[in-house]
């Protein structure tokens, strides 16, 4: 649990330091966003989606003695991922609609939006111990992907709620990461089914956030930097996978 705690603390620190990281000199924000986007997309396609598929196989192996596993059953875990994607998108749209109908910094919209991201952060660190068990290098790569992702999430929320988010948002999101770790320490996920469902739910949320926030079309994005992040992360993941076998 020590390794997962260290990663949770680092991620929480990145949330709190995000505005300073985004304003680092000589590093244009468009470059940072493009590089992080490439890295996150490589993570989604080369690690997250295969992980969801493995979870589906594990659930099938566990339940094959009690129920008949059919091709329709094989879709189950992906339906959970789709649910995570849809619920998170729905909450995001709800927050956006409320903000437009009332005022830009609406309290209701803000807490709905922030609550969705806090739940998302809790899932990340609740399942972190399992990633550490898979291997520290895999966990570190995951933390790098999520850390850069948090920096871009910070930009997204600050743009929508400039006053409220600056005063409370980063503390809430950082706290959610530590709560997720604490829950995993007290109520460690042991059920294969539960772990697969949580991973799929997290996967759907990650997919939405990656494609919505980290592939910007109007932020001065840079395809070479996007491609660089994608290639570097893909090579690192391939090397770690080869070493782990």
C-alpha positions in Angstrom: 0.0 0.0 0.0 3.0 2.3 0.5 3.6 2.5 -3.3 0.0 3.4 -4.1 0.0 6.0 -1.3 3.1 7.7 -2.7 1.5 7.8 -6.2 -1.8 9.2 -4.7 0.2 11.9 -2.9 2.1 12.8 -6.1 -1.1 13.1 -8.0 -2.7 15.2 -5.3 0.3 17.5 -5.4 -0.1 17.8 -9.2 -3.7 18.9 -8.7 -2.6 21.7 -6.3 0.4 22.7 -8.5 -1.4 22.5 -11.8 -1.9 26.3 -12.3 1.9 26.8 -11.8 2.8 23.9 -14.1 0.6 25.3 -16.9 2.4 28.7 -16.6 5.9 27.4 -16.7 8.1 29.6 -18.9 9.3 28.4 -22.4 6.6 25.7 -22.5 3.6 26.9 -24.5 0.3 25.5 -23.1 -0.7 24.2 -26.6 2.5 22.1 -26.7 1.8 20.7 -23.2 -1.7 19.9 -24.1 -0.8 18.2 -27.4 2.0 16.1 -25.8 -0.3 15.1 -22.9 -3.0 14.2 -25.4 -0.8 11.9 -27.4 0.4 10.2 -24.3 -3.1 9.7 -22.9 -4.4 8.4 -26.2 -1.6 5.8 -26.4 -2.5 4.8 -22.8 -6.1 4.3 -23.7 -5.6 2.2 -26.8 -2.6 0.2 -25.7 -3.2 -0.3 -22.0 -6.7 0.7 -20.8 -8.8 -1.1 -23.5 -6.8 -4.4 -23.2 -7.1 -4.1 -19.5 -10.9 -3.9 -19.8 -10.9 -6.9 -22.1 -8.8 -8.9 -19.6 -11.2 -8.0 -16.9 -14.1 -9.4 -19.0 -12.2 -12.7 -19.5 -11.5 -12.9 -15.8 -15.2 -12.4 -14.9 -16.1 -15.0 -17.5 -13.7 -17.5 -16.0 -15.0 -16.8 -12.5 -18.6 -17.3 -13.4 -18.5 -20.0 -16.0 -19.2 -22.7 -13.4 -22.4 -20.9 -12.2 -23.9 -19.4 -15.4 -23.6 -20.1 -19.1 -21.2 -17.6 -20.7 -22.6 -16.5 -24.0 -21.4 -14.0 -26.7 -23.9 -11.5 -25.2 -22.3 -11.9 -21.8 -19.0 -10.9 -23.4 -20.4 -7.4 -24.0 -21.2 -6.9 -20.3 -18.0 -5.3 -19.2 -18.0 -3.0 -22.2 -21.5 -1.9 -21.4 -20.2 -0.9 -18.0 -17.5 1.1 -19.8 -20.1 2.7 -22.0 -22.1 3.5 -18.9 -19.2 5.3 -17.4 -18.7 7.3 -20.6 -22.4 8.2 -20.8 -22.9 9.1 -17.2 -19.8 11.3 -17.1 -20.8 13.0 -20.4 -24.4 13.5 -19.0 -23.1 15.2 -15.9 -20.8 17.4 -18.0 -23.7 18.4 -20.2 -25.9 19.0 -17.2 -23.4 21.3 -15.7 -22.9 23.2 -19.0 -26.6 23.6 -19.5 -27.2 24.9 -16.0 -24.4 27.4 -16.4 -25.8 28.7 -19.6 -29.3 29.1 -18.3 -28.3 30.8 -15.0 -24.9 32.3 -14.8 -21.4 31.4 -15.7 -20.3 30.5 -12.2 -23.5 28.8 -11.0 -23.0 27.0 -7.7 -25.2 24.1 -8.7 -23.5 23.5 -12.0 -20.1 23.8 -10.3 -20.7 21.2 -7.6 -22.3 18.7 -10.0 -19.3 19.1 -12.3 -16.7 19.0 -9.5 -18.5 16.0 -7.9 -18.2 14.0 -11.1 -14.4 14.7 -11.3 -14.0 13.9 -7.6 -15.7 10.5 -8.1 -13.4 9.9 -11.0 -10.4 10.7 -8.9 -11.6 8.4 -6.1 -11.8 5.5 -8.6 -8.3 6.2 -9.9 -6.6 5.8 -6.5 -9.0 3.1 -5.2 -7.8 0.9 -8.0 -4.2 2.1 -7.8 -3.1 -0.7 -5.4 -4.1 -3.2 -8.0 -2.0 -1.5 -10.6 1.0 -1.5 -8.3 0.5 -5.2 -7.8 0.7 -5.6 -11.6 4.1 -3.9 -11.5 5.5 -0.6 -10.3 6.5 0.4 -13.9 3.0 0.0 -15.1 1.7 2.0 -12.2 4.2 4.8 -12.7 3.3 5.0 -16.4 -0.4 5.2 -15.4 0.4 7.9 -12.9 2.3 9.9 -15.5 -0.7 9.7 -17.9 -3.2 10.7 -15.2 -0.9 13.5 -13.9 -0.7 15.2 -17.2 -4.4 14.6 -17.6 -5.1 16.4 -14.3 -3.2 19.4 -15.4 -5.5 19.7 -18.5 -8.6 19.0 -16.3 -7.5 21.9 -14.1 -7.5 24.2 -17.2 -11.0 22.9 -18.2 -12.5 23.6 -14.8 -10.8 26.9 -14.2 -12.1 28.2 -17.5 -15.7 27.3 -16.6 -15.6 28.3 -12.9 -12.8 30.8 -12.5 -13.8 32.0 -9.0 -15.2 28.9 -7.3 -12.6 26.4 -8.6 -9.7 28.6 -7.5 -11.0 28.7 -3.9 -12.1 25.1 -3.3 -11.9 22.9 -6.4 -8.3 21.8 -6.3 -8.5 20.9 -2.6 -11.6 18.8 -3.3 -10.0 17.0 -6.2 -6.8 16.4 -4.3 -8.8 15.2 -1.3 -10.8 12.8 -3.4 -7.5 11.1 -4.5 -6.5 10.5 -0.9 -10.0 9.3 0.0 -9.8 6.8 -2.8 -6.5 5.5 -1.4 -7.9 5.3 2.1 -10.9 3.3 0.9 -8.6 0.9 -0.8 -6.6 0.5 2.4 -9.7 -0.1 4.6 -11.9 -1.9 2.0 -9.4 -3.5 -0.4 -11.0 -4.6 -3.7 -10.7 -8.4 -3.7 -13.6 -9.5 -5.9 -12.6 -10.1 -9.5 -16.1 -8.9 -10.7 -15.9 -5.7 -8.6 -12.4 -4.9 -9.9 -13.4 -5.5 -13.5 -16.5 -3.3 -13.1 -14.6 -0.5 -11.5 -11.9 -0.6 -14.1 -14.5 -0.5 -16.9 -16.3 2.3 -15.2 -13.1 4.3 -14.9 -12.1 3.4 -18.4 -15.3 4.9 -19.9 -14.7 8.1 -17.9 -11.1 8.3 -19.0 -12.1 7.8 -22.7 -14.5 10.7 -22.5 -12.1 13.1 -20.8 -9.2 12.2 -23.2 -11.2 12.8 -26.4 -13.0 15.8 -25.1 -10.2 17.7 -23.4 -6.9 16.4 -24.7 -7.6 16.4 -28.4 -8.4 20.1 -28.7 -9.2 21.6 -32.1 -9.2 25.2 -31.1 -6.4 25.6 -28.6 -3.4 26.0 -30.9 -2.7 22.3 -30.7 0.4 20.8 -32.3 0.2 17.5 -34.1 4.0 16.8 -33.9 3.9 17.2 -30.2 0.8 15.0 -30.0 2.6 12.4 -32.1 5.7 12.6 -30.0 3.8 11.9 -26.8 2.0 9.0 -28.4 5.2 7.4 -29.7 7.2 7.9 -26.5 4.5 6.4 -24.3 3.9 3.6 -26.8 7.6 2.7 -26.8 7.8 2.8 -23.0 4.7 0.7 -22.6 6.0 -1.9 -25.1 9.4 -2.1 -23.3 7.8 -2.5 -19.9 5.5 -5.2 -21.3 8.4 -7.1 -22.8 10.4 -6.9 -19.6 7.4 -8.0 -17.5 6.9 -11.2 -19.5 
